[in-house]
Amino acid sequence: MPSANINIRMDTDLKNQFDAFCKEVGLTMTAAFNVFAKKTVAEQRIPFSIGRDVPNTETLEALAEVKKMKAAPNYGKRYKDVDAMMKELLSDVQ
């Protein structure tokens, strides 16, 4: 099958990082782009998610708790030093 050349413009630092990664996994950049193109055509979609990182449930709960603590300074337990806090936090780990 005949091959065609494609020119791609990208940031020089990104290109160098991508080239280094490809070498580490035993690919050329051309082979990596071909893998991407074949998978895209086979699946008829971009083969990875494109979007913002969405915080998981635990992170969302922690953020909500911080908002509560800011709104009501008496909410939650306070410590005078990190050592006392860590001692209490780790007391039930053993």
LOVOKOL-402080 format. One line per 5 residues: number of its first residue (from 1); for each residue x, y, z of N, C-alpha, C. Coordinates in steps of 0.05 Angstrom, whole numbers, plus 32768, in hexadecimal, padded with zeros to 4 digits. Example, Ala and Ser with C-alpha at 12.3 -4.5 7.8 and 13.67 -1.06 7.14 Angstrom:
<sites>
1> 8108:7F8E:809C:80F6:7FA6:809C:8108:7FBE:809C  8101:7FD3:808E:8111:7FEB:808F:8102:8001:809D
</sites>
This chain:
<sites>
1> 8011:7FE9:8000:8000:8000:8000:8012:8019:8000  800D:802C:7FEE:801D:8044:7FED:801A:8054:8007  802E:8063:800E:802C:8073:8027:802C:8091:801F  8022:80A1:8031:8020:80BE:802D:802E:80CC:8044  803A:80E3:803E:8046:80F3:8053:8032:8106:805F
6> 8034:810A:8079:8024:811E:8087:8036:8130:8097  8032:814A:8096:8041:815C:80A6:8030:8165:80BD  803B:8163:80D5:802D:816B:80ED:803D:8181:80FC  802F:8196:8103:803C:81AB:8113:8035:81A7:8130  804A:81A8:8141:8045:81A7:815E:805C:81B5:816C
11> 8057:81BB:8185:806B:81C8:8196:8085:81B7:8197  809C:81C3:8195:80B5:81B5:8194:80B9:81A4:81AD  80B3:81AF:81C4:80B6:81A0:81DD:80A4:8187:81DD  808B:818A:81D5:8079:8174:81D3:8083:815F:81C0  808D:8167:81A9:8098:8155:8195:80AF:8145:81A1
16> 80C1:8152:81AF:80D8:8144:81BB:80CF:8131:81D1  80BC:8139:81E1:80B1:8127:81F6:80A3:810E:81E9  8094:8113:81D4:8086:80FD:81C7:809A:80EA:81B9  80AE:80F6:81AD:80C3:80E5:81A0:80D1:80D4:81B5  80D8:80E0:81CC:80E5:80D1:81E1:80D3:80BA:81EB
21> 80B9:80C0:81EF:80A6:80AB:81F8:80A5:8095:81E3  80A2:809C:81CA:80A0:8087:81B5:80B9:8075:81B5  80D0:8081:81B8:80E9:8071:81B9:80E9:805E:81D1  80DF:8068:81E8:80DE:8057:8200:80CD:803F:81FD  80B7:8042:81ED:80A5:802B:81E9:80AA:801C:81CF
26> 80C0:8023:81C2:80C8:8015:81AA:80BA:801C:8190  80AF:8034:818F:80A1:803D:8177:80AF:8056:816B  80AB:805A:8152:80B2:8074:8146:8099:8085:8149  809D:809F:8145:8085:80B1:8146:8072:80AA:812F  807D:80A3:8118:806C:809A:8102:805B:8082:8109
31> 8067:806E:8116:8058:8056:811E:8043:805E:8132  8049:8070:8145:8035:8078:8159:801E:8086:814C  8023:8098:813A:800D:80A5:812C:7FFC:8091:811B  8009:807E:810F:7FFB:8069:8100:7FE9:8058:8112  7FF3:8052:812A:7FE3:8043:813E:7FCA:8053:8144
36> 7FCE:806D:814A:7FB7:807F:8150:7FA4:8080:8139  7FAD:8083:8120:7F9C:8085:8109:7F8C:806B:8104  7F9A:8054:8107:7F8C:803A:8102:7F77:8035:8117  7F7D:803C:8130:7F69:8038:8146:7F51:804A:8142  7F57:8063:813A:7F41:8077:8135:7F2E:806D:811F
41> 7F3A:8064:8109:7F2A:805A:80F3:7F1B:8041:80FA  7F28:802E:8108:7F1B:8015:8110:7F03:801A:8123  7F06:802D:8136:7EF1:8032:814A:7EDE:8048:8142  7EE5:8057:812D:7ED6:806E:8124:7ED1:8082:813A  7EE6:8087:8149:7EE6:809B:815E:7F03:80A0:8166
46> 7F07:80B6:8174:7F21:80BB:8180:7F25:80A7:8196  7F3A:8097:8196:7F3C:8081:81A9:7F44:8088:81C6  7F3E:80A0:81CE:7F41:80A8:81EA:7F2F:80BF:81F0  7F2A:80C3:8209:7F18:80D8:8211:7F25:80F4:820F  7F16:8107:8205:7F20:8122:8203:7F0D:8133:8214
51> 7F17:813F:8229:7F06:814E:823B:7F15:8158:8253  7F06:8165:8264:7F12:816F:827D:7F13:8158:8291  7F27:815A:82A3:7F27:8147:82B9:7F11:814F:82CD  7F01:813C:82D3:7EEB:8141:82E6:7EF3:8135:8301  7EF1:8145:8316:7EF8:813A:8330:7EE7:8122:8338
56> 7EF3:810E:8345:7EE3:80F7:834D:7ED2:80FE:8366  7EC1:80EC:836E:7EAE:80F1:8384:7EBC:80F9:839D  7ED1:80EB:83A4:7EE0:80F1:83BD:7EEB:810E:83BC  7EF6:8116:83A6:7F00:8131:83A3:7EEA:8146:83A5  7ED4:8141:8398:7EBD:8153:8399:7EB3:8156:83B6
61> 7EB2:8140:83C5:7EA9:8141:83E1:7EBD:8151:83F2  7ED7:814D:83ED:7EEB:815D:83FC:7EE9:817A:83F6  7EE4:8181:83DD:7EE0:819D:83D6:7EC8:81A9:83E3  7EB2:819A:83E4:7E9A:81A3:83F2:7E9F:81A7:840F  7EAE:8195:841B:7EB5:8198:8438:7EC5:81B1:843D
66> 7ED8:81B7:842C:7EE9:81CF:842F:7ED7:81E8:842E  7EC4:81E8:841B:7EB1:81FF:8419:7EA2:8202:8433  7E99:81EB:843F:7E8A:81EC:8458:7E9C:81F8:846E  7EB5:81EF:846F:7EC7:81F8:8483:7ECD:8216:8481  7ECE:8220:8468:7ED3:823C:8464:7EBA:824C:846C
71> 7EA3:8242:8467:7E8A:8250:846D:7E84:824F:848B  7E8B:8239:8498:7E86:8236:84B5:7EA0:822D:84C3  7EB0:8240:84CC:7ECA:823A:84D7:7EC9:8225:84EF  7EB2:8222:84FC:7EB1:820E:8512:7EAC:81F2:8508  7EA6:81EF:84ED:7EA1:81D4:84E2:7EBC:81C5:84E0
76> 7EBC:81AD:84E9:7ED4:819C:84E7:7EE6:81A0:84FF  7EF9:818E:8500:7F0C:818F:8517:7F25:819F:850F  7F30:81AD:8522:7F48:81BD:851D:7F5F:81B2:852F  7F77:81B5:8524:7F8F:81AC:8532:7FA2:81C4:8535  7FB2:81C3:854A:7FC6:81D8:854E:7FE0:81D1:8540
81> 7FE5:81B7:853C:7FFD:81B0:852E:7FF9:8196:851E  800A:8193:850A:8007:817D:84F7:800C:8162:8504  801E:8161:8517:8024:8147:8525:800C:813C:8533  7FFD:814D:8541:7FE5:8144:854F:7FD0:813B:853B  7FCD:8149:8525:7FBA:8141:8511:7FC1:8126:8505
86> 7FDA:8122:84FE:7FE3:8109:84F2:7FE0:80F2:8505  7FE7:80F7:851E:7FE4:80E2:8533:7FC7:80D8:8534  7FB4:80EB:8535:7F98:80E3:8536:7F8F:80D5:851C  7F97:80E0:8505:7F8F:80D5:84EC:7F99:80B8:84E8  7FB1:80B3:84F1:7FBE:8099:84EE:7FB8:8085:8504
91> 7FAA:808E:8519:7FA4:807C:8530:7F94:8064:8529  7F82:8066:8515:7F72:804F:850E:7F7C:803F:84F6  7F94:8046:84EC:7F9F:8038:84D5:7FAB:801D:84DD  7FB6:801B:84F5:7FC4:8002:84FD:7FB2:7FED:8503
</sites>
